[in-house]
């Protein structure tokens, strides 16, 4: 786990809403059309996820480094495959840089989205949140 991921996790745990704290760390999701042979090590895994509502968070570290996994051609292409496969499967994937973790805007966006989804679910079912 990177330092940025640890910082984000600390912010999640400090969140008063159990809705936000109810996440899965390094959640592995099934990727349609990919077999174990073609599956890359990180392909099909989110840094943080809320599977009940199909919301995922990816912390994109090293965005300003010349040799980062996320900024290399192969790394960027693999990330695109993963995000597209997740989107086709109905996931909402939120991507955050280190700056968004540091200024806590990442956790604020997650809080806002989960709150909206919870309210929408409660309204459509007529009872309780997820």
Secondary structure, DSSP 8 states (H G I E B T S, - for coil): --HHHHHHHHHHHT-S-HHHH--EEEEE---TT--TTT--TTTTEEEEEEGGGTEEEEEETTTTSTT-TTTSHHHHHHHHHHHHHHHHTT-EEEEEEHHHHHTTHHHHHHHHHHHHHHHHHHHHHSS---
